[in-house]
């Protein structure tokens, strides 16, 4: 599909925005709302919809090859010739990448004739507060390490259906894993606790309704089978990390109008206190008697018709820590993952706390230490969230030391921490846009990064380059600065769902190159170590031949072409385990099959298999050069036992002669020296 194709507009009205700037975000975040949680900007000054022609992206020059060596040669050439480049520099390069290797980025607009394209009269600015403009590399150079994750949401069965049997669940989950493997993804972020429940047999949480159909119900097919143990093993068998995703405080995800409780009208439910609502939902079979909120209704509150655990209660935070550690101790998970849900997002005109939702808790635990003002209560709520993060971090770290593991702790917050007009440390974003430091959520994610309370952060920068209320480049650069000098990896969360589900109908989301452009921009910032995509379902092409469906499917094809080009190893996290794994022993080859042995002791988690064109006679392979090139990686093999085997099923179809090398990779992402596979 060409960008120049005629895409009729789906909605009448302003093609740039649906919400006026200064509006409040919806109650639910894009992760689950199916809509944008943001205040949208009105069109930028100087927007000219009429233009005599459609401008596509310039044809990509063949400066960047598909190997690091080719990239280096192109870089050297550009350094020599860059001063002679005819294209003027619109904005300063981010990391010294010469202009000859980059190109200016222009706004993607809907023209007066109904077609879409780049408008070269409108370079993309970092923000409405700056004249600095954005440049991106012409190509996506290969990288050996980088996080490539996908969220799999189980709440409301967004990405996986309710299971009818163990076989049905396995079929659906393997479809997800096989898709991720086909894309060369290296991590699945699977929601194991969507709302005070569990996708695993738990001592302290009931079975999830999104697995069994009814919270707390255990069908016969779950009596002697642990789905989480199986899910982790299947991910590892494909060289994919398993990040266990928890929602800490959500009790219900639906309001009174969406709930069906026998004997109670929605209006009755809406008037109930939190304990009464808990009791009604138990009687209606919606909440299990085993649910922590049911056993402790005084630790809950209602906001916007939904039930939450009160983060200000020490008992609540202890329960969340216990829940996390039950999984960390019981399963071979690679990471614990929290998203952006802590205190609720603002719903409409009434801010959280306006009806005294946590007033009693503040009087018990905050009064005297914090001012009894709106600012004081906001600070207290931030402390409650930070206390939880510290407790989880401490518990995981203690278990890592005890068991010699390297389990990570990551957070994926809303993409805006705070605005510079409210706090000089914030981003250059308008105050009418949402944020989560003040006013709602109360997550001081900047503090968590500065104090290294987490191992990675995945801000959900779910906006386009053109979005004035939350400009992509400005926010990613701000997060890049936030992690500088800290032992915290930065991955960027991308909204691939918006190509179909955006209700703002921005022209940018009719651009199949929007997210590929974002990936290219990320590579200009060394602090960005990877990407995650929300969500799995939007990696799959959709039926339909309408303009939106065609644009969405082309976006999927372009993104897959970038990511599936080669395998990528998870980024290193040496602060978790600084030990270098021992190289594999006795690596040997017979035809297309390799064997090797695990070195005694050590901390190996995976083995990395490299295939390379065999050098000429009497020439020894340059293993350092071979293992530096990610296009040589053919497999990640999970450690299991002492002797390992790998069969290269693709070898028979390749011309020429090839050699193999194998390295060991620790759970912290540190790689050993290579062992050459002897034989032929």
MIFILUM-744113 format. One record per residue: x, y, z of N, C-alpha, C in turn. Coordinates in steps of 0.1 Angstrom, whole numbers, plus 5000, padded with zeros to 4 digits. Layout:
BEGIN
XYZXYZXYZ
...
//
This chain:
BEGIN
500849885000500050005000500950125000
500750214991501450344991500750445000
501650525006501150625015500250725006
500550734994499950834985498450784982
498150664985496750614982495750704989
494650704982493550794988492850714999
492950775011492350715023491150805027
489950775024488850865029488850875044
488550995049488551015063487350945069
487550895081486450815088485450895095
485951015100485051095108485151245103
483951305103483951445099484551525111
484951645107485551735118487051745117
487551795128488951825129489851705127
490651695116491451575114492651565123
492951665131494051665140493751615154
492451635159492151605172490751585174
490351515185488951495189488751575202
489751575211489551635224490251775223
489651865230490351995231491451995241
492552065238493652075247493152125261
493652075271493152105285492152015290
491651925282490751825287491451725296
490651645303491151545312491251415306
492251335309492251195304491051115308
490751015300489650925303490050845316
489050785322489250705334490250595332
490150525320490950405318492150445309
493250385311494450405303494350325290
495050365280495050295267495250145268
495950105278496249955280494849885280
493849945285492549865287491349935282
491550065279490350145275490050135261
490950095252490750095238490550235233
491150335240491050475236492250545242
492450665237493650745242493450805255
494350795264494250855277495150985277
494651085271495451205269494651325266
495151445267494451565262495151595249
494351605239494851625225494951775222
496051795214496251935210495351975199
495052105198494452155186495552165175
495152185163496252185152497252295155
498552265151499552355153499352485144
499852595149499652715141500452695128
499852755118500452745105500152615097
499152535102498752415095498052455082
498552395071498052425058497552295052
496252265052495852135047495952125031
495952235025496052235010497452235005
497752144996499152134990499052074977
499852114967499752074954500051924951
500751854961501151724958501351644972
501351514970501651434982503151404983
503651424995505151394997505251265004
505851174998506251055005507651075012
508050985020509350985026510350975014
511451055015512551035005512950895004
513350844993513850714991515050695000
515150585008516250575017517550545010
518550625012519850605006520450485011
521250425003521850295007523150325015
523050395026524250435034524450335045
523350275050523550185061523250045056
524249965057524049825053523549745065
523349615062522649535072523649465082
524849515083525849455092526449575100
526949555112527649655119528849715111
529649625103530749665096530349765085
529249735078528749825068528249955074
527649955085527250075092528550155095
529550095100530750165104531450225092
531450155081532050215068531250335064
529850325065529050435060529250555070
529450525083529650625092530950705089
532050625086533250685083533150775070
532450725060532350805048531550925051
530550915059529751035062530551145070
531451095079532251185086533151265077
533651205066534451265057533651355047
532551315043531751385033530651465038
530351445051529151505056529051655055
530151725055530151865054529751915040
529851825031529451855017528051825014
527351775023525951725021525151845017
524251825007523451935002522251965010
521851865018520651885027520951965039
520352085041520652165053520252095066
520952115076520652055089519452135095
518352065098517152125104517252135119
517852025125518052025139519351955143
519851975154521151915158521051765159
522051695155521951545158522051515172
521451405176521251375190522551315196
523351235189524451165194525651175185
525751275177526851285168526651205155
525551145153525251075140525251185129
526151175119526251285109524951295102
524751425097523451455090523351365077
524551325071524451245059523851115062
523751075074523150945077521750965083
521251085084519951115089519151195079
517851205082516951285073515951355082
515551475078514551545086513251475086
512451485096511151425097510051525096
509051505087508051595085506751545090
505851645092504451605097503751525087
502951425091502151345082500751395083
500151445072498951515072497951455062
496751505064495651475054495451595046
495651575033495551685024494151715020
493951825013492651875010491951775001
492651704993492051614983491751474990
491951465003491651335010492751235011
493951275005495051175005495951215017
496851125021497751145032499251145027
500051215035501451205032502251305040
503551305038504451395046504351535039
504251635047504251775042505551835045
506451855035507751905037507852055041
506752115041506752255047506652255062
506352135068506152125082507152025089
508352065091509251975099508651955113
508851835118508351795132509251865142
508651945151509352005162509351915174
510351935183510351855195509151885204
508752005204507652045212507152185207
505952225212505452355208506152465215
507052425224507852525232509252545225
509552475214510852475208510752475193
511752545187511952545173512852425168
513452355177514352245173513552135167
514052085156513251985148513951845149
513251755145513651615147514251555134
515351485136515951405125516051255129
515851175120515951025122516950965113
517550855117518450775107517550725095
518250725084517550675072517250525073
518050455080517850305081517950275096
517450155099517550095113518750005113
519950055118521149975118520949855128
521549745125521349625134522049645147
521349595157521949605171521949465177
523049435184523149295189522249275202
522149385210521349375222520249475221
519149435227517949525227516749455232
515949515241514749455245513749455234
513049345232511949345222510849265229
509949345235508849285243507449315238
506549235242505149245238504249225250
503349315253502449295264501249205259
500949105268499849015266498849045277
497849115275496849155285495849045287
495649005299494548905302493248965307
493349085313492149155318491149175307
489949135309488849145299489149055287
490148965289490548875278490948945266
491649055268492049135256492849065246
493848985251494848925241494748775241
494048715250493948565251492548535256
491848445249490448415254490448335266
489248335273489048245284489148105280
489848025288490147885285489047795287
488747705277487747605278488347475284
489647455282490347335287491847365287
492647275292494047295292494547295277
493947215269494447205255494047335248
492947395251492547515244493447635249
493747635262494647745266496047725260
496547605260497847585254497947625239
496847595232496847625218496847785216
496147855224496148005223497448065227
498048015238499248065243500448035233
500447915228501547875218501447955205
500147995202500048085190500648215193
500548265205501248395209502748375208
503248275215504748255215505248235201
504648155193505148125180505148255171
504148345173504148465166505348555171
505548565184506648645189508048585184
508148455184509448395179509548425164
508548425156508548465142509048605140
508648695149509048835149510448855155
511048755160512348765167512248855180
511048845186510948915199511648835210
512148895220512848825231512248835244
511048885246510348895259508848895257
508148825266506748835266506348885280
505548995280505149055293503649005295
503548895303502248825304501548865317
500348905316499548955328499148835336
499848805347499448685356498548725367
498348855370497448905380496749025375
495649005368494949125362494249205373
493649135383493049215394492749125406
493749125415493649045427493348905425
493748845414493548705411494848645405
494748525400495948465396495748365384
496748365375496848265364497748145369
497748115381498548015387497947975400
498147845405497647805418498347885429
497547955437498048055447497448025460
498248045471497848035484497048155489
497248265482496648395487495848475477
495648425465494848485455494048385448
492748415444491948315437492248305423
491848195417492048175402491348295395
491948335384491348445377490148415369
489148505369487948485361488248485346
489448555342489748555328490448435323
490748345332491248205329490148105329
489348105340488348005343486948035340
486648165339485248215337484548265349
485048225361484548275373485648285383
485748395390486848415399486848305411
487948245413488048145424487648005419
487047995408486647855403487747775398
487847655402488947565397488347455389
488347455376487847345368488647225370
488147115366488846985367490246985360
490247055348491547055340492647135347
492347215358493347285365493747215378
493147105381493347035394494846985395
495446935384496746885385497746945375
497447065371498247135360498447275364
499747325363500047465367500347535354
499447625349499647695336500847785336
501147845348502247945348503547865346
503747755353504947675352505147635337
504147595331504147555317504447675308
503847785310504047905302505447955302
506047955314507447995315508347905307
508147775309509047675302508947685287
507647705282507547725268508147845262
508047955269508748075265510248055265
510847995275512247975276512747885265
511847785261512247695251512447765237
511847885236511947965223512948075225
513648075236514648185238513948315241
512748315248512048435251511948445266
512248565271512148585285510648595289
510348555302508948565307508948675318
508248785315508048895325506648875331
506548845344505248825350504748965354
503548995348502949135349501849125360
501949215370501049225381500349355381
499049355384498349485387498249485403
498749575410498849565424497549595432
496649685427495649735435494149725430
494049685417492749685411491849575416
490649595421489749495425488749465414
488149565408487249545397487649645385
487349605373487649685362486449745355
485249715360484049765354483249845364
482549935359481650025368480249965369
479450025377478049975380477249945367
477450025357476650005345476949875337
478249835339478749715332478549585340
478249605353478149485362476749435362
476549295363475249235364475249155377
474549215387474549155400473049125404
472649005405471248975408470749045420
469649105419469049175431469449325432
470349365424470849505425470849575412
470149695411470249775399471549855399
472049895387473249975386473250095396
472050165397471950275405472250235420
471750125424471950075438473450055440
474149995431475549965432476350095433
475950195425476650325424476550395438
475550375446475450445458476050375470
476550255468477050175479478450225484
478650195497480050215502480850095497
482250115499483150005494482849875501
482649865514482349735520481049675515
480049755513478749705508478849655494
479649735486479849685472480549555471
481549545480482349415480481349305484
480449325494479549215498478549185486
478049285479477149265468477849185457
479149215454479849145443480149005447
480348975460480448835464479148755462
478048815467476748755465476448725451
476948815442476648795428477648705420
478648655428479548555422480648625414
480748755415481848835408483148825415
483148845428484348835436484348705444
485448635445485648515452485748545467
485248455476485448475490486948475494
487748415485489148415488489948545484
489248635478489848755473490248845485
491448905485491948975496491049095500
490349155490489449265492488249215500
487749095497486649035504486949005518
488148955521488548925534488949055542
489149165535489549285541488849405535
487549415536486749515529487149655534
487549665546487949805551489149855545
489949775537491149825530490849865516
489549885512489149915499488450055498
488450115486487650235484487050225470
486050305468485350315455485650455448
486150445436486250565428485750545414
484950625409484350615396483650475394
483050435405482250315405483150185405
484450195406485250085406485950065420
486249945424486949915436488449905435
489149955445490549945445491049915460
492149855461492849845474493449975477
493450015490493950135495495450125497
496250195488497650185489498250245501
497550325509498050385521498050285533
497450165531497450065542498649975541
499449975552500649885552500249735549
499049695553498649555551498449525536
497949625529497749615514499149595507
500049685511501349675504502049545508
501849495520502449365524501849255515
500549265513499849155505500449165491
500649275485501149285471502549225471
503449255481504749205481504649045482
503848995491503648855493503248785479
502348855472501848805459503048795450
503748895448504948895439505848785443
506248785456507248685460506848545459
505548515460505048385457505348335443
505348425434505648395420507148385418
507848485424509348485422509948355428
509548315440510048195446509648065440
508448065434507847945429508047915414
508548015407508648005392509848065387
510348015376511548055369511348185360
510648285366510348405358511648485357
511648565346512848645344512648785350
511448825352511148965357509848975363
509649065372508349115377508049245371
506849265366506549385358505249445364
505249575367504149655371503849755359
502549785357502349885347502050015353
501150095348500950235352499850255363
499250145367498050155376498550155390
498350265397498650265412497350325418
497350455421496050525424495350545411
494050565411493350575398493650695390
493450685377493450805368492250885371
492351015369491251105371490151075362
488851075367487751045359486851175359
486751235348485951355346486351465355
485451545360485751665367486251645381
485951535387486251505401487551435403
488451495409489751435412489651325423
490551235422490651135433490851205446
490151155456490251215470489251325472
488551365462487551475464486351425472
486051305472484951245481485551175493
486751205496487351145508487650995508
487950955496488150805494489250745503
490350825506491350775515491650865526
490550945530490751035541491050965554
490350865557490550795570491950735570
492450685559493750625559494850735561
494650855555495550965557495551005572
494451015578494351045592495150945601
495150815597495850715604497350715602
497750735589499150715585499950835580
499150935576499851055570499751185578
498751195586498551325594499751335603
500251465604501351495613502751485605
502751395595504051385587503851465574
502651485570502351555557501351665560
501451775553500451885555499051835551
498051875559496651835556496151925545
496751915533496351995522496351905509
495851955498495851875486497251835482
498251935483499651905480500151795490
499851815503500351725513499851585511
498551575507498051435505498551375493
498851455482499551405470500851355474
501651425482502951375486502851245494
501951235502501751115510501350995501
500551025491500150915482501450865474
502250965470503450925463504350845472
504450875485505250795494504750655495
503350645495502850505496503250415485
503150475473503550405461505050375461
505850465465507250445466507650345477
506950345488507150235498506850095492
505850085484505549955478506749915469
507150015460508249985451509549945458
509850015469511049985477510849835483
509649805488509449675494509649565484
509049585472509149485462510649465458
511249575456512649575452513549505462
513349535475514049475485513849325486
512549275484512249135485512849055473
512749115461513349045450514949045451
515549155455516949155457517449055467
516649035478517048935488516948795482
515948775475515748635469516848615458
517248715451518348705441519648665448
519848725459521148695466521048555472
519948515477519748385483519848275473
519248285462519148185452520148205440
521048305441521948335430521248355417
520148425417519448455405519548595401
518948635390518948775385517548815380
516548795389515248835385515148985385
514549045374514449185372513149245378
513149375380511949445384511749565375
510649565368510449665358509049735360
508949855355507749935355507449995342
506149995338505850065325504850175328
505350295332504450405336503850475324
502850565327502350655317503450735312
503450785299504550845293504950975297
504151045305504551185310504651175325
505851205330506051215345505451345350
505851455346505351585350505751685339
505051795339505351905330506252005335
507152055327508152155331507552275338
506352315333505752435339505252405353
505052285357504752245371505952215379
506952155373508152115380509352125370
510352205373511452225363512152095358
511951985366512551865361511651795351
510551845348509551775339509851795324
508951745316509151745301508451875296
508851905283508252025277506951985270
505951955279504651915275503652015281
502552045274501552135280500852085292
500552175301499952135314498552075313
497852095301496552035299496651885296
497851835293498051695291498051615305
497851495305497951415317499351395322
499551365334500751325340500451235352
501451175358501251085369501951115381
502651225382503351265394502351335403
501551425398500551495406499251485400
498151505408496851505404496151375401
496951265398496351135396497551035396
497250915399498250795400499250815410
499950935411500850965422502050865422
502650845410503750755408505050835405
505950845415507150925413508150835406
507950805393508850715386510250775384
510350905384511650965383512450935395
511850945407512550905419512950755419
512050675414512450525413513650505404
513750585394514950565385516150625392
516050745398517150805404517750715416
516850655423517250565434517550425430
517350395417517650265412516850155419
515550185421514650095428514049995418
514350015405513849925394515049895385
514949785378515949755368515749805354
514449825351514149885338512849955339
512650055330511450135329511050135314
509750125312509150125299508050225298
508450355297507350455296506450435284
505250445286504250425276504150555268
505050565258504950685250504050655238
502750665241501750615232501250725223
502150805218501750915210502650935197
502251005188502951025175503951135177
504851145167505751265166504951395165
503751385159503051505156502151555167
501951475177501051505188501551615197
500951735196501451855203501251835218
500251765223499951745237500951655243
501551565236502551465241503451425230
504351515225505151485214506151365216
506251275208507051155210508451185212
509151255203510551285204510951355217
510151455221510451525233510451435245
509451345246509251255257510351155258
510651095246511650985247513051055250
513351165245514551235249514551265264
513451305270513351335284513651215292
513051105288513250975296514750935294
515250955282516650925280517550995290
517251125292518051205302517751155316
516551105319516251065332517050945337
517350855328518050735332519550745331
520050865326521450875324522250865337
523250775337524050755348523450665359
522350595356521650515365521750365360
521750275370521650135366520150095364
519650155354518250135350518150135335
517750025329517550015314516350085310
516350155299515250225293514750155281
513550115281512850065269511650155267
511250175254510150255251508950175247
507750205253506550145250505850215238
505450135228504850185216503350145214
502550235209501150205207500750155194
501250035191500849975178499349955177
498649955188497149945187496450065181
497150175181496450295177496250305162
496950225154496650225140495150185137
494650105146493250065145492250125155
492750145167491950175179491950325183
492750405177492750545181491450615178
490950685189489650755186489950905183
491250945183491551075179491651095164
491850985157491950995142492951095138
494151085144495251165140495751115126
496051205117496651155104497951075107
498651105117499851025120499650875121
498450835126498250695128497650625115
497550705104497350655091498650635084
499750665090501050655085501650515089
501850425079502350295083503850305089
504450415086505850435090506050495104
504950525110504950605123505850525133
505550405136506350335146507750295141
507950245128509250235123510050365124
509450475122510250605124510550625139
509650585148509950595162511150505166
511250385160512350295163513650355158
513650425147514850485141515250605150
514250685154514650795163515250735176
514650635182515250575194516750545193
517150505181518550465179519450585180
518950705179519850815181520150845195
519550775205519650805219520250675225
521550675229522250555234521550495246
520850575254520250525266519050445264
518450445252517250365248517750225245
517450125253517949995251516949895245
515849945241514849845235513449905234
512549815231511149865228510149755232
508949795236507849705239506649755231
505749665228504549695220503249655226
502349745227500949715232500049715220
499449605217499649485224499749365214
499749245219499949135210498949125199
497649155202496649135191496949225179
497549335182497849435171499149405163
499749285166500749245157500249155146
498949125147498249035137497549125127
497649085114496949155104495449135105
494749235101493249235103492549225090
491349165090490649155077490049295073
489749305061489149435056490049505046
489449575037490149645027489949795028
489449845039489249985040490550055042
490550185042491850265043492550245056
491750235067492350215080492950075081
492249975077492749845077494049825069
493949885057495149875048496349945055
496150065060497250135067497750055079
496849995087497249915098498049795094
497649725084498349605080499649635074
499749745066501049785061502049825072
501449885083502349915094502849795101
502049685102502449565108503549505099
503449505086504449445077505749525078
505749655079506949735080507649705093
506849705104507449675117508049545118
507349445113507949305113509249295105
509249365093510449365085511649415093
511449525101512549575109512949485120
511949425127512349345139512749205135
512149145125512449005122513748985114
514349095110515549095102516649005108
516749015122517748935129517348925143
518048825150517748805164518548905172
518048935184518649035193518648975207
519748995214519948945228519349045238
518849005249518349095259519449185264
519249315267520249405271520949355284
522249385286522849345298522449425310
522449355322522049425335523149385345
524349425343525449375351525349405366
524549495370524349525384523649415391
522949325384522249215390523149095392
524149085384525148975385526249005376
527449035382528549075375529448965371
529048845374529948725370529748695355
530848675349530848635335530648485333
529748445326529548295325530748225318
531048105321532148025315531747985301
532647985291532347945277531847805277
531047765267530647625266531847535263
531747415268532847325266532547215256
533547165249533547055240532447085229
532447205223531547235212531947155200
531047085194531346995182530247005172
530546965160529546975149529646845141
528446795138528346685128527246725118
527546765106526546805097525846935102
524546925103523747045108523447035123
524046945130523846935144525046975153
524847055163525847095172525647035185
526647005193526546965207527647035215
527347055227528247125236527847085251
528747115260528547085274528547215282
527747215292527747335302529047325310
529747435311530947435320530547415334
531347355342531047335356530747465363
529747465372529447585380528847685371
529047815375528647925366527247965367
526848065359525548125360524848135346
525148035338524548035324523048025325
522348105317520948095315520548045301
521348095291521048055277522448035271
522347965259523547965250523148035237
524048105231523848175218524548105207
523848065197524447985185524648085174
525948095169526248185157526548095145
526048135134526448065121527148175112
528248135106529048235098529648165086
529848235075530448185063531848135067
532148005063533447945067534548025060
535648055067536748115060537548015052
538448065044539247985035540047885042
540747795035541647695041542747765049
543047705061544147745069543847885075
542647925075542348055081541448035093
541848095105541048075117539948185117
538748145121537648245121537948345132
537548465129537648575138536448575147
536448505158535248485166534748615172
535648715176535248835181534348915171
534848915159534048985148532748905145
532848775145531548695142530548725153
530948715166529948735176529448875178
530148975172529749115173528649145163
528349055154527449075143526149005146
525049075150523749005153523148925142
523548955129522948885118523448735118
524548715126525048575126524348485137
523548545145522848475156521748385149
521748255152520648175147519748115157
520248115170519348055180519848095194
518848095203519148105218518547975223
519447905230519047765236519147775251
517947745257517947755271518747645278
519447685288520247585296519347485302
519747355301518947245307519847125308
520347095319521146975321522647015317
523346905313524846925310525146925296
524546835288524746825274523646895266
524046975256523047045248523247015233
522047015226522146985212521247095204
521747135193520947225184521147175170
520047165163520047125149519547245140
520447285131520147405122519347355110
518047365111517147315101517247395088
517747525089517847605078519147585069
520047505075521347495068521247435054
520347335052520347265040519947355028
519247465031518847555020519847665017
520947665024521947775022523047735013
523447825004524647794996525947815004
526947744999528347765005528547685018
529647715024530047645036529947735048
529547675060529347755072530047695084
530447785093530947735106530047785117
530247735129529447765141530247795153
529747885161530347915174529247925184
529547895197528547905207529147985219
528248065225528648145237527648105248
527948145260527048135272526548275275
525348285279524748405283524048395297
524448485306523848485319522448545319
521748525330520448585332520548735332
521648785336521948935336522348985323
522448895313522748945299524248955296
525148895304526548905302526948775294
527748795283528048685274529548645275
529748515275531048455276531848475263
533048435263533848415251533248305243
533548305230532948205221533748075220
533047965219533647835216533347795202
534447765194534247725180533847575180
532747545172532347405171533247335161
533947235166534847155158534147045150
534647015139533946905131533446965118
532646885111532046935099530746855095
//
